[in-house]
Every structure is written in C-alpha cells, then in structure tokens.
Amino acid sequence: MALLASLFLLVTLASSARAITCYECDSVNNPGCGEQFAGDDISTTDCDEMANMRTLGVEATCLTKYFEGTPGDTRFVRRSCYFGDSSPISLNCDDGPDPVVPFMNFLGCTLCETDLCNAAPGTIALSLANVFIALGLLFLFTN
C-alpha cells in the first residue's frame, strides 16, 4: 500500500512539474502584447487548465504568432498556449488567418517551453540551433 501511495505521489508531482504558464494576449486588444512587449497588465494562462479543452496527451508549450498586413504597417502578435506537435521536424502552428485580423497574412511563429517565455521572440529557433550545433560537434569529435 505504501508503494502504491508513493507511486501516486511521484506521478502527481511529475505531472505538476511539467505545468507551464504562458502570456495570453493579442496586440489589437492590448498594445503591450505587440512586438515591443511590455509585460505590465498582460494576462497569463496556466496551460494545464486549458488542456482539458484540448487534445489529451499533448504537452503544452507557449506560442507567439506574427501576422502582417500591408508592408510597413504594425504587425499583429498573438501570444498563447499551444497544444500541437512542437517537435522541430513537424513544427506547424496553424498558419490560417487569426479571427481578430482575418485580413492579415501569417508570417511565422515561435514556440518555447518555460514559464512566460513567450514574451521574447525567436527563442526556440536559437536554442534548437545551439543544441544541434553542440550535438554535431560532439558527434564530429567522438568519431
């Protein structure tokens, strides 16, 4: 019985350790959410609470999406939780129009895996590049 209780506690703690909190905003309704991010008065979301409404079994990450209308205009930015496949090979973050600005074109997105990391642009591309460089050098020097 003690073993079962210990296992339950371990699983509970491990699942709560993976909880992630992301900024939840868009730059139309909150100008501080734009490219020049100002974290004051920006709402945050516990993605695990939203996970009940999403696909089960997919770990949440934080997402920042960028849209542009006419070149030179201010870009639209959306920050939120993301429940899709975030592996670098199949990164596909819904490039369809955003309901707030359906007339703007999708430019790209970034994903990240730590609390409130979607305040900064481009974090996943840089960190993944560093990981692949390190793995490549390790492979090169061990053979």
Secondary structure by P-SEA (a helix, b strand, c coil): caaaaaaaaaaaaaaaaabbbbbbbccccccccccccccccbbbbccccccccccccbbbbbbbbbbbcccccbbbbbbbcccccccccccccccccccccccccccccccccccccccccaaaaaaaaaaaaaaaaaaaaac
